[in-house]
Amino acid sequence: MAIYARYAREALAWPAVRSLPVEYPAFSLLAFLPPALVPLPYAVGFGLLAAGGTVVLVLSSDGLPRHPGWGSRVCAYLLAGTSAVLLARYDVFPALCAFGGLEAARRQRWGRAWAWAVAGGLLKLFPFLLLPGFLIAERSSSGRWPLRRLWALAPLAALAAAQQLLAPGSLLAPLRYELDRGFELSSLPGSLTMLSDPLHVRWATAFGSVEVLGQGAPVISALAGVAAVAGLLVVWGLLRQGALSVEAASLAVLSVVVLTDKAFAPQYLIWLVPFWAYWPLRRGWVASAALTTLVFPVLYSEPGLLGPGLYGATAVAALRNVVLLVATARWFAGELRAPVTERTQAPWLASERSLTASERSLTAAGAVQSCEGAGAVTKLALRTLGPAQGQVAAVSEQSQALPLGASGPKGG
């Protein structure tokens, strides 16, 4: 949080753009500045702001009647895995935007979905990765590519040009920061580094985190990059084929990014939690959240608790990564096996429109009136027809009265 306060102080100085965030997009200042403008210690002001964002996220469950218990699951995951960082990091704000974008996409309100995702991406880059899935989902829903959505790139290009003009070199700073950093000890590439050279591994503090240093880093980095690109392409391809719902594809995309990134800070779980909560509580996800808390802050603050150096923290982080990878893979396989009607929701594959309560009552009333009218016509026919014809009509009336799927007495 201290770095947020520093960026806020520098932004309030003149000229305001002389020192934009290096590791975050420039618009992350929108989350850093408000606590610096109130007469409170920065940590208190930021904690209150983050708490407000968390409350808004949890209360968003009121709009999810198809997913009862969503808010409770969000709270359970957050408490298990992010208690130490929830009020000290700004990730809840881009996560809230990403969730808003997905909710709009589930309702096929594609303009709003793009607006939410773009707003989140301006704060932290990961919500931008939801946009290809939204584009594919709208294409599947409408039958044509919604190229007009690409106009959303125009204001982004204008903002990027203005930032580059006012602060040369700052536009690509977050990407350079990500490319230059090493493997943070709790990342999956960091786990592979330790496993590939456990006797010679060492740790160093750099880029605001503890990194794992060992042989094979270039190869592991290349493999992680290939896995990330391949995973994203597979997910988007399955979404195009209708094998995944838009929410399943969105969670899969973020899972690929988190698991293949060079860093896996505990606040990254805040990105995943709103998407996890669409499904019933899963033990693997709860366990990975709890192991995340064990890594940070417990083993970070007691580096020698489970062995010399940071072996304990890195080993537990590796276990967390395995648990999360297996749990997510099992969930993903289940989504692929599930019939379309049992998936969370695939709006472009649903053939029935959801009826409101008033529409259902009107439909039921019309059905009752139709049945009453049919009964009155039958009785009138019985009075006017002759005996033999009346018997035939009576038999017809009895056959119509049988429940759906029933049959009359069996003949010899």
C-alpha positions as a Markdown table, in Angstrom:
| # | Residue | x | y | z |
|---|---|---|---|---|
| 1 | Met | 0.0 | 0.0 | 0.0 |
| 2 | Ala | 3.0 | 2.3 | 0.5 |
| 3 | Ile | 3.6 | 2.4 | -3.2 |
| 4 | Tyr | 0.0 | 3.5 | -3.8 |
| 5 | Ala | 0.5 | 6.4 | -1.4 |
| 6 | Arg | 3.7 | 7.4 | -3.2 |
| 7 | Tyr | 2.1 | 7.4 | -6.6 |
| 8 | Ala | -0.8 | 9.4 | -5.2 |
| 9 | Arg | 1.5 | 12.0 | -3.7 |
| 10 | Glu | 3.5 | 12.3 | -6.9 |
| 11 | Ala | 0.3 | 12.6 | -9.0 |
| 12 | Leu | -0.9 | 15.5 | -6.8 |
| 13 | Ala | 2.4 | 17.3 | -7.4 |
| 14 | Trp | 3.0 | 19.4 | -10.5 |
| 15 | Pro | 3.3 | 18.3 | -13.2 |
| 16 | Ala | 0.9 | 15.5 | -12.5 |
| 17 | Val | 2.2 | 13.1 | -15.1 |
| 18 | Arg | 5.9 | 13.3 | -14.2 |
| 19 | Ser | 5.8 | 10.0 | -12.4 |
| 20 | Leu | 3.1 | 7.6 | -13.5 |
| 21 | Pro | 2.9 | 4.1 | -12.1 |
| 22 | Val | 5.5 | 1.7 | -13.6 |
| 23 | Glu | 3.8 | -1.6 | -12.9 |
| 24 | Tyr | 0.2 | -0.5 | -13.2 |
| 25 | Pro | -1.8 | 1.3 | -16.0 |
| 26 | Ala | -1.9 | 5.1 | -15.6 |
| 27 | Phe | -5.6 | 5.0 | -14.8 |
| 28 | Ser | -4.9 | 3.0 | -11.6 |
| 29 | Leu | -4.4 | 6.4 | -10.1 |
| 30 | Leu | -8.2 | 6.7 | -9.9 |
| 31 | Ala | -8.0 | 4.1 | -7.1 |
| 32 | Phe | -4.9 | 5.5 | -5.5 |
| 33 | Leu | -5.9 | 9.2 | -5.3 |
| 34 | Pro | -9.1 | 9.3 | -3.2 |
| 35 | Pro | -7.5 | 8.2 | 0.1 |
| 36 | Ala | -4.9 | 11.0 | -0.3 |
| 37 | Leu | -7.7 | 13.6 | -0.6 |
| 38 | Val | -9.4 | 12.8 | 2.8 |
| 39 | Pro | -8.1 | 13.9 | 6.2 |
| 40 | Leu | -7.2 | 10.4 | 7.3 |
| 41 | Pro | -4.1 | 8.3 | 7.3 |
| 42 | Tyr | -3.6 | 6.9 | 3.8 |
| 43 | Ala | -3.8 | 3.2 | 5.0 |
| 44 | Val | -7.1 | 3.9 | 6.8 |
| 45 | Gly | -8.6 | 5.8 | 3.8 |
| 46 | Phe | -7.6 | 3.1 | 1.4 |
| 47 | Gly | -8.9 | 0.3 | 3.6 |
| 48 | Leu | -12.3 | 2.0 | 3.8 |
| 49 | Leu | -12.3 | 2.4 | 0.0 |
| 50 | Ala | -11.4 | -1.2 | -0.6 |
| 51 | Ala | -14.0 | -2.3 | 2.0 |
| 52 | Gly | -16.6 | -0.3 | 0.2 |
| 53 | Gly | -15.7 | -2.0 | -3.1 |
| 54 | Thr | -15.9 | -5.4 | -1.4 |
| 55 | Val | -19.4 | -4.7 | 0.0 |
| 56 | Val | -20.5 | -3.6 | -3.5 |
| 57 | Leu | -19.2 | -6.8 | -5.0 |
| 58 | Val | -20.9 | -9.0 | -2.4 |
| 59 | Leu | -24.2 | -7.1 | -2.7 |
| 60 | Ser | -24.1 | -7.7 | -6.4 |
| 61 | Ser | -25.5 | -11.2 | -5.7 |
| 62 | Asp | -29.0 | -9.6 | -5.4 |
| 63 | Gly | -29.0 | -9.7 | -9.2 |
| 64 | Leu | -28.3 | -13.5 | -9.5 |
| 65 | Pro | -31.5 | -15.3 | -8.8 |
| 66 | Arg | -30.2 | -18.3 | -10.9 |
| 67 | His | -27.2 | -18.6 | -8.5 |
| 68 | Pro | -28.4 | -18.7 | -4.9 |
| 69 | Gly | -25.6 | -18.5 | -2.4 |
| 70 | Trp | -23.3 | -16.6 | -4.8 |
| 71 | Gly | -22.6 | -13.9 | -2.2 |
| 72 | Ser | -21.9 | -16.4 | 0.6 |
| 73 | Arg | -19.4 | -18.3 | -1.7 |
| 74 | Val | -17.7 | -15.1 | -2.5 |
| 75 | Cys | -17.3 | -14.3 | 1.2 |
| 76 | Ala | -16.0 | -17.8 | 1.9 |
| 77 | Tyr | -13.3 | -17.7 | -0.8 |
| 78 | Leu | -12.2 | -14.2 | 0.1 |
| 79 | Leu | -11.9 | -15.0 | 3.8 |
| 80 | Ala | -10.0 | -18.2 | 3.1 |
| 81 | Gly | -7.5 | -16.8 | 0.6 |
| 82 | Thr | -7.3 | -13.0 | 0.7 |
| 83 | Ser | -7.9 | -11.9 | 4.3 |
| 84 | Ala | -4.3 | -10.4 | 4.5 |
| 85 | Val | -4.6 | -8.4 | 1.3 |
| 86 | Leu | -8.2 | -7.7 | 0.6 |
| 87 | Leu | -8.2 | -4.2 | 2.1 |
| 88 | Ala | -4.6 | -3.4 | 1.2 |
| 89 | Arg | -4.7 | -3.9 | -2.6 |
| 90 | Tyr | -6.8 | -2.3 | -5.2 |
| 91 | Asp | -7.6 | -5.5 | -7.1 |
| 92 | Val | -11.2 | -5.6 | -5.9 |
| 93 | Phe | -12.0 | -2.6 | -8.2 |
| 94 | Pro | -10.9 | -4.2 | -11.5 |
| 95 | Ala | -12.4 | -7.5 | -10.3 |
| 96 | Leu | -15.7 | -5.7 | -9.7 |
| 97 | Cys | -15.5 | -4.3 | -13.3 |
| 98 | Ala | -14.8 | -7.7 | -14.7 |
| 99 | Phe | -17.7 | -9.2 | -12.9 |
| 100 | Gly | -20.0 | -6.4 | -14.1 |
| 101 | Gly | -18.9 | -7.1 | -17.6 |
| 102 | Leu | -19.6 | -10.8 | -17.3 |
| 103 | Glu | -23.0 | -10.2 | -15.8 |
| 104 | Ala | -23.9 | -7.9 | -18.7 |
| 105 | Ala | -22.6 | -10.5 | -21.2 |
| 106 | Arg | -24.8 | -13.2 | -19.6 |
| 107 | Arg | -27.8 | -11.0 | -20.2 |
| 108 | Gln | -26.6 | -10.3 | -23.8 |
| 109 | Arg | -26.1 | -6.6 | -23.1 |
| 110 | Trp | -22.9 | -6.5 | -25.1 |
| 111 | Gly | -22.4 | -2.8 | -25.1 |
| 112 | Arg | -22.4 | -2.7 | -21.3 |
| 113 | Ala | -20.2 | -5.8 | -21.1 |
| 114 | Trp | -17.5 | -4.1 | -23.2 |
| 115 | Ala | -17.8 | -0.9 | -21.2 |
| 116 | Trp | -17.3 | -2.7 | -17.9 |
| 117 | Ala | -14.4 | -4.8 | -19.2 |
| 118 | Val | -12.7 | -1.7 | -20.7 |
| 119 | Ala | -13.1 | 0.2 | -17.5 |
| 120 | Gly | -11.5 | -2.7 | -15.5 |
| 121 | Gly | -8.7 | -3.0 | -18.1 |
| 122 | Leu | -7.8 | 0.6 | -17.6 |
| 123 | Leu | -7.3 | -0.1 | -13.9 |
| 124 | Lys | -5.5 | -3.4 | -14.3 |
| 125 | Leu | -4.9 | -5.1 | -17.6 |
| 126 | Phe | -6.5 | -8.6 | -17.0 |
| 127 | Pro | -10.2 | -7.6 | -17.8 |
| 128 | Phe | -9.1 | -6.8 | -21.3 |
| 129 | Leu | -8.7 | -10.6 | -21.8 |
| 130 | Leu | -12.5 | -11.0 | -21.4 |
| 131 | Leu | -13.2 | -9.0 | -24.6 |
| 132 | Pro | -12.4 | -11.7 | -27.2 |
| 133 | Gly | -14.8 | -14.1 | -25.4 |
| 134 | Phe | -17.5 | -11.4 | -25.4 |
| 135 | Leu | -17.0 | -10.9 | -29.1 |
| 136 | Ile | -17.2 | -14.6 | -29.9 |
| 137 | Ala | -20.3 | -15.0 | -27.7 |
| 138 | Glu | -22.1 | -12.1 | -29.4 |
| 139 | Arg | -21.2 | -13.6 | -32.8 |
| 140 | Ser | -22.7 | -17.0 | -31.7 |
| 141 | Ser | -25.8 | -15.2 | -30.4 |
| 142 | Ser | -26.5 | -12.9 | -33.4 |
| 143 | Gly | -25.0 | -14.9 | -36.2 |
| 144 | Arg | -22.6 | -12.2 | -37.4 |
| 145 | Trp | -19.5 | -10.7 | -36.2 |
| 146 | Pro | -20.3 | -7.5 | -34.1 |
| 147 | Leu | -17.5 | -5.4 | -35.7 |
| 148 | Arg | -19.0 | -2.2 | -34.3 |
| 149 | Arg | -17.7 | -3.2 | -30.9 |
| 150 | Leu | -14.2 | -2.6 | -32.2 |
| 151 | Trp | -15.1 | 1.1 | -32.1 |
| 152 | Ala | -14.4 | 0.8 | -28.4 |
| 153 | Leu | -10.8 | 0.7 | -29.3 |
| 154 | Ala | -10.9 | 4.3 | -30.6 |
| 155 | Pro | -11.2 | 6.0 | -27.2 |
| 156 | Leu | -8.5 | 3.6 | -25.9 |
| 157 | Ala | -6.2 | 4.6 | -28.7 |
| 158 | Ala | -6.9 | 8.3 | -28.0 |
| 159 | Leu | -6.1 | 7.9 | -24.3 |
| 160 | Ala | -3.0 | 5.9 | -25.1 |
| 161 | Ala | -1.8 | 8.6 | -27.5 |
| 162 | Ala | -2.4 | 11.4 | -25.0 |
| 163 | Gln | -0.5 | 9.5 | -22.3 |
| 164 | Gln | 2.4 | 8.8 | -24.5 |
| 165 | Leu | 2.5 | 12.5 | -25.5 |
| 166 | Leu | 2.4 | 13.8 | -21.9 |
| 167 | Ala | 4.6 | 11.1 | -20.4 |
| 168 | Pro | 6.8 | 9.5 | -23.1 |
| 169 | Gly | 7.6 | 5.9 | -22.4 |
| 170 | Ser | 5.0 | 5.4 | -19.8 |
| 171 | Leu | 2.4 | 3.6 | -22.0 |
| 172 | Leu | 4.3 | 0.4 | -22.3 |
| 173 | Ala | 5.9 | 0.5 | -18.8 |
| 174 | Pro | 3.6 | -2.1 | -17.3 |
| 175 | Leu | 4.4 | -4.5 | -20.1 |
| 176 | Arg | 8.1 | -4.0 | -19.8 |
| 177 | Tyr | 7.8 | -4.4 | -16.1 |
| 178 | Glu | 6.1 | -7.8 | -16.6 |
| 179 | Leu | 8.7 | -8.9 | -19.2 |
| 180 | Asp | 11.7 | -7.9 | -17.1 |
| 181 | Arg | 10.7 | -9.4 | -13.8 |
| 182 | Gly | 11.6 | -12.9 | -12.6 |
| 183 | Phe | 9.5 | -15.7 | -11.2 |
| 184 | Glu | 7.8 | -14.7 | -8.0 |
| 185 | Leu | 8.2 | -17.6 | -5.5 |
| 186 | Ser | 4.5 | -18.5 | -5.4 |
| 187 | Ser | 3.9 | -18.6 | -9.2 |
| 188 | Leu | 3.7 | -21.8 | -11.1 |
| 189 | Pro | 6.9 | -21.0 | -13.1 |
| 190 | Gly | 8.6 | -20.3 | -9.7 |
| 191 | Ser | 7.4 | -23.7 | -8.5 |
| 192 | Leu | 8.9 | -25.4 | -11.6 |
| 193 | Thr | 12.2 | -23.5 | -11.1 |
| 194 | Met | 12.5 | -24.9 | -7.6 |
| 195 | Leu | 11.6 | -28.4 | -8.7 |
| 196 | Ser | 14.0 | -28.3 | -11.6 |
| 197 | Asp | 17.0 | -27.3 | -9.4 |
| 198 | Pro | 16.1 | -27.8 | -5.7 |
| 199 | Leu | 19.7 | -27.9 | -4.5 |
| 200 | His | 20.9 | -24.7 | -6.0 |
| 201 | Val | 17.8 | -22.6 | -5.9 |
| 202 | Arg | 18.0 | -19.2 | -4.2 |
| 203 | Trp | 15.8 | -16.2 | -3.6 |
| 204 | Ala | 16.2 | -12.5 | -4.1 |
| 205 | Thr | 14.0 | -9.5 | -3.5 |
| 206 | Ala | 13.2 | -7.6 | -6.8 |
| 207 | Phe | 10.2 | -6.0 | -8.5 |
| 208 | Gly | 8.4 | -5.6 | -5.2 |
| 209 | Ser | 8.4 | -9.4 | -4.5 |
| 210 | Val | 10.5 | -12.4 | -3.6 |
| 211 | Glu | 11.7 | -14.1 | -6.7 |
| 212 | Val | 13.1 | -17.7 | -7.2 |
| 213 | Leu | 16.4 | -17.9 | -9.0 |
| 214 | Gly | 17.6 | -21.1 | -10.6 |
| 215 | Gln | 18.7 | -22.8 | -13.8 |
| 216 | Gly | 16.3 | -23.3 | -16.6 |
| 217 | Ala | 14.4 | -20.0 | -16.2 |
| 218 | Pro | 14.5 | -19.1 | -19.9 |
| 219 | Val | 13.1 | -22.5 | -20.9 |
| 220 | Ile | 10.4 | -22.4 | -18.2 |
| 221 | Ser | 9.5 | -18.8 | -19.2 |
| 222 | Ala | 9.1 | -19.9 | -22.9 |
| 223 | Leu | 7.0 | -22.9 | -21.9 |
| 224 | Ala | 4.7 | -20.8 | -19.8 |
| 225 | Gly | 4.3 | -18.3 | -22.6 |
| 226 | Val | 3.4 | -21.1 | -25.1 |
| 227 | Ala | 1.0 | -22.6 | -22.6 |
| 228 | Ala | -0.7 | -19.3 | -22.0 |
| 229 | Val | -1.3 | -18.6 | -25.7 |
| 230 | Ala | -2.4 | -22.2 | -26.4 |
| 231 | Gly | -4.7 | -22.3 | -23.4 |
| 232 | Leu | -6.4 | -19.0 | -24.4 |
| 233 | Leu | -6.9 | -20.2 | -28.0 |
| 234 | Val | -8.4 | -23.5 | -26.9 |
| 235 | Val | -10.8 | -21.8 | -24.6 |
| 236 | Trp | -12.0 | -19.3 | -27.2 |
| 237 | Gly | -12.3 | -22.1 | -29.8 |
| 238 | Leu | -14.5 | -24.1 | -27.5 |
| 239 | Leu | -16.6 | -21.0 | -26.8 |
| 240 | Arg | -17.0 | -20.6 | -30.5 |
| 241 | Gln | -18.2 | -24.1 | -30.9 |
| 242 | Gly | -20.8 | -23.7 | -28.1 |
| 243 | Ala | -19.0 | -26.2 | -25.8 |
| 244 | Leu | -18.6 | -23.6 | -23.1 |
| 245 | Ser | -20.9 | -20.9 | -21.6 |
| 246 | Val | -19.6 | -17.3 | -21.5 |
| 247 | Glu | -19.0 | -17.4 | -17.8 |
| 248 | Ala | -17.1 | -20.8 | -18.0 |
| 249 | Ala | -15.0 | -19.4 | -20.8 |
| 250 | Ser | -14.3 | -16.2 | -18.8 |
| 251 | Leu | -13.2 | -18.2 | -15.7 |
| 252 | Ala | -11.0 | -20.4 | -17.9 |
| 253 | Val | -9.3 | -17.4 | -19.5 |
| 254 | Leu | -8.5 | -15.9 | -16.1 |
| 255 | Ser | -7.3 | -19.2 | -14.7 |
| 256 | Val | -4.9 | -19.7 | -17.6 |
| 257 | Val | -3.5 | -16.2 | -17.1 |
| 258 | Val | -3.1 | -16.6 | -13.3 |
| 259 | Leu | -1.5 | -20.0 | -13.5 |
| 260 | Thr | 1.0 | -19.1 | -16.3 |
| 261 | Asp | 1.9 | -15.6 | -15.1 |
| 262 | Lys | 5.4 | -14.9 | -13.6 |
| 263 | Ala | 3.7 | -13.8 | -10.3 |
| 264 | Phe | 0.9 | -15.3 | -8.3 |
| 265 | Ala | 0.3 | -12.8 | -5.6 |
| 266 | Pro | -2.6 | -13.6 | -3.1 |
| 267 | Gln | -4.6 | -10.7 | -4.5 |
| 268 | Tyr | -4.9 | -12.5 | -7.8 |
| 269 | Leu | -7.4 | -14.7 | -6.2 |
| 270 | Ile | -9.7 | -11.7 | -6.0 |
| 271 | Trp | -9.8 | -11.8 | -9.8 |
| 272 | Leu | -11.0 | -15.4 | -9.7 |
| 273 | Val | -13.4 | -15.4 | -6.7 |
| 274 | Pro | -16.5 | -13.7 | -8.3 |
| 275 | Phe | -16.2 | -16.3 | -11.2 |
| 276 | Trp | -15.7 | -19.3 | -8.9 |
| 277 | Ala | -18.9 | -18.4 | -7.1 |
| 278 | Tyr | -21.1 | -19.1 | -10.1 |
| 279 | Trp | -20.6 | -22.8 | -9.2 |
| 280 | Pro | -21.2 | -24.6 | -6.0 |
| 281 | Leu | -18.4 | -24.4 | -3.4 |
| 282 | Arg | -15.5 | -26.7 | -4.6 |
| 283 | Arg | -13.2 | -28.2 | -2.0 |
| 284 | Gly | -10.2 | -27.8 | -4.4 |
| 285 | Trp | -10.7 | -24.1 | -4.7 |
| 286 | Val | -11.2 | -23.6 | -1.0 |
| 287 | Ala | -8.1 | -25.6 | -0.3 |
| 288 | Ser | -6.0 | -23.5 | -2.8 |
| 289 | Ala | -7.3 | -20.3 | -1.1 |
| 290 | Ala | -6.4 | -21.6 | 2.3 |
| 291 | Leu | -2.9 | -22.6 | 1.2 |
| 292 | Thr | -2.5 | -19.1 | -0.3 |
| 293 | Thr | -3.0 | -17.6 | 3.1 |
| 294 | Leu | -0.5 | -20.1 | 4.6 |
| 295 | Val | 2.1 | -18.9 | 2.1 |
| 296 | Phe | 1.3 | -15.3 | 2.7 |
| 297 | Pro | 1.5 | -13.9 | 5.3 |
| 298 | Val | 2.4 | -16.9 | 7.5 |
| 299 | Leu | 5.4 | -18.4 | 5.8 |
| 300 | Tyr | 6.6 | -15.1 | 4.4 |
| 301 | Ser | 6.8 | -13.7 | 7.9 |
| 302 | Glu | 8.4 | -16.9 | 9.3 |
| 303 | Pro | 10.8 | -17.9 | 6.5 |
| 304 | Gly | 12.5 | -20.6 | 8.6 |
| 305 | Leu | 9.4 | -22.3 | 9.9 |
| 306 | Leu | 9.4 | -25.2 | 7.4 |
| 307 | Gly | 13.1 | -25.4 | 6.5 |
| 308 | Pro | 16.0 | -23.2 | 5.7 |
| 309 | Gly | 15.4 | -20.0 | 3.6 |
| 310 | Leu | 12.1 | -19.9 | 1.8 |
| 311 | Tyr | 12.0 | -23.5 | 0.9 |
| 312 | Gly | 8.8 | -24.0 | 3.0 |
| 313 | Ala | 7.0 | -21.1 | 1.5 |
| 314 | Thr | 8.0 | -22.1 | -2.1 |
| 315 | Ala | 7.1 | -25.8 | -1.4 |
| 316 | Val | 3.6 | -24.9 | 0.0 |
| 317 | Ala | 3.1 | -22.5 | -2.9 |
| 318 | Ala | 3.9 | -25.4 | -5.3 |
| 319 | Leu | 1.4 | -27.5 | -3.5 |
| 320 | Arg | -1.2 | -24.8 | -3.8 |
| 321 | Asn | -0.5 | -24.5 | -7.5 |
| 322 | Val | -0.9 | -28.3 | -8.0 |
| 323 | Val | -4.2 | -28.2 | -6.0 |
| 324 | Leu | -5.5 | -25.2 | -8.0 |
| 325 | Leu | -4.5 | -26.7 | -11.3 |
| 326 | Val | -6.1 | -30.1 | -10.6 |
| 327 | Ala | -9.3 | -28.5 | -9.2 |
| 328 | Thr | -9.6 | -26.2 | -12.2 |
| 329 | Ala | -8.9 | -29.0 | -14.7 |
| 330 | Arg | -11.6 | -31.2 | -13.1 |
| 331 | Trp | -14.1 | -28.3 | -13.2 |
| 332 | Phe | -13.2 | -27.6 | -16.8 |
| 333 | Ala | -13.6 | -31.3 | -17.8 |
| 334 | Gly | -17.0 | -31.3 | -16.0 |
| 335 | Glu | -18.1 | -28.2 | -18.0 |
| 336 | Leu | -17.2 | -29.9 | -21.3 |
| 337 | Arg | -19.1 | -33.1 | -20.3 |
| 338 | Ala | -22.2 | -31.3 | -19.0 |
| 339 | Pro | -25.2 | -31.1 | -21.3 |
| 340 | Val | -26.0 | -27.5 | -22.5 |
| 341 | Thr | -29.1 | -27.3 | -20.2 |
| 342 | Glu | -26.9 | -28.2 | -17.1 |
| 343 | Arg | -24.2 | -25.5 | -17.8 |
| 344 | Thr | -24.3 | -22.4 | -15.8 |
| 345 | Gln | -25.8 | -20.5 | -18.7 |
| 346 | Ala | -25.2 | -20.3 | -22.5 |
| 347 | Pro | -27.4 | -17.4 | -23.5 |
| 348 | Trp | -27.0 | -17.9 | -27.3 |
| 349 | Leu | -28.0 | -21.6 | -27.0 |
| 350 | Ala | -31.0 | -21.1 | -24.8 |
| 351 | Ser | -34.3 | -21.5 | -26.8 |
| 352 | Glu | -36.7 | -20.2 | -24.2 |
| 353 | Arg | -37.0 | -16.6 | -22.9 |
| 354 | Ser | -37.2 | -16.3 | -19.2 |
| 355 | Leu | -40.8 | -15.3 | -18.2 |
| 356 | Thr | -41.5 | -12.8 | -15.5 |
| 357 | Ala | -44.1 | -13.6 | -12.8 |
| 358 | Ser | -46.8 | -11.5 | -14.5 |
| 359 | Glu | -46.1 | -13.2 | -17.8 |
| 360 | Arg | -46.4 | -16.6 | -16.2 |
| 361 | Ser | -49.7 | -15.7 | -14.5 |
| 362 | Leu | -51.1 | -14.4 | -17.8 |
| 363 | Thr | -50.1 | -17.5 | -19.6 |
| 364 | Ala | -51.6 | -19.8 | -16.9 |
| 365 | Ala | -54.9 | -17.8 | -17.0 |
| 366 | Gly | -55.1 | -18.1 | -20.7 |
| 367 | Ala | -54.6 | -21.8 | -20.6 |
| 368 | Val | -57.3 | -22.2 | -18.0 |
| 369 | Gln | -59.7 | -20.2 | -20.1 |
| 370 | Ser | -58.9 | -22.3 | -23.1 |
| 371 | Cys | -59.6 | -25.5 | -21.2 |
| 372 | Glu | -62.9 | -24.2 | -19.9 |
| 373 | Gly | -63.9 | -23.1 | -23.4 |
| 374 | Ala | -63.1 | -26.6 | -24.8 |
| 375 | Gly | -65.1 | -28.3 | -22.0 |
| 376 | Ala | -68.2 | -26.1 | -22.7 |
| 377 | Val | -68.0 | -26.9 | -26.4 |
| 378 | Thr | -67.9 | -30.6 | -25.7 |
| 379 | Lys | -70.9 | -30.5 | -23.4 |
| 380 | Leu | -72.9 | -28.6 | -26.0 |
| 381 | Ala | -72.1 | -31.2 | -28.6 |
| 382 | Leu | -73.3 | -34.0 | -26.3 |
| 383 | Arg | -76.7 | -32.3 | -25.9 |
| 384 | Thr | -77.2 | -31.8 | -29.6 |
| 385 | Leu | -75.9 | -35.1 | -31.0 |
| 386 | Gly | -77.9 | -38.3 | -31.0 |
| 387 | Pro | -77.4 | -41.2 | -28.6 |
| 388 | Ala | -74.8 | -43.0 | -30.7 |
| 389 | Gln | -73.0 | -39.9 | -31.7 |
| 390 | Gly | -73.2 | -38.7 | -28.1 |
| 391 | Gln | -71.5 | -41.9 | -27.0 |
| 392 | Val | -68.7 | -41.3 | -29.5 |
| 393 | Ala | -68.3 | -37.7 | -28.3 |
| 394 | Ala | -68.3 | -38.9 | -24.7 |
| 395 | Val | -65.5 | -41.3 | -25.4 |
| 396 | Ser | -63.7 | -38.5 | -27.1 |
| 397 | Glu | -64.2 | -36.3 | -24.0 |
| 398 | Gln | -62.8 | -39.0 | -21.7 |
| 399 | Ser | -59.8 | -39.5 | -23.9 |
| 400 | Gln | -59.1 | -35.8 | -23.8 |
| 401 | Ala | -59.4 | -35.8 | -20.1 |
| 402 | Leu | -56.6 | -38.4 | -19.6 |
| 403 | Pro | -53.4 | -37.0 | -18.2 |
| 404 | Leu | -50.4 | -36.5 | -20.6 |
| 405 | Gly | -48.6 | -39.8 | -21.1 |
| 406 | Ala | -51.5 | -42.0 | -19.7 |
| 407 | Ser | -53.4 | -44.6 | -21.7 |
| 408 | Gly | -56.8 | -46.1 | -21.4 |
| 409 | Pro | -57.6 | -49.7 | -20.4 |
| 410 | Lys | -55.8 | -52.3 | -22.4 |
| 411 | Gly | -57.9 | -54.4 | -24.8 |
| 412 | Gly | -57.9 | -58.2 | -25.2 |
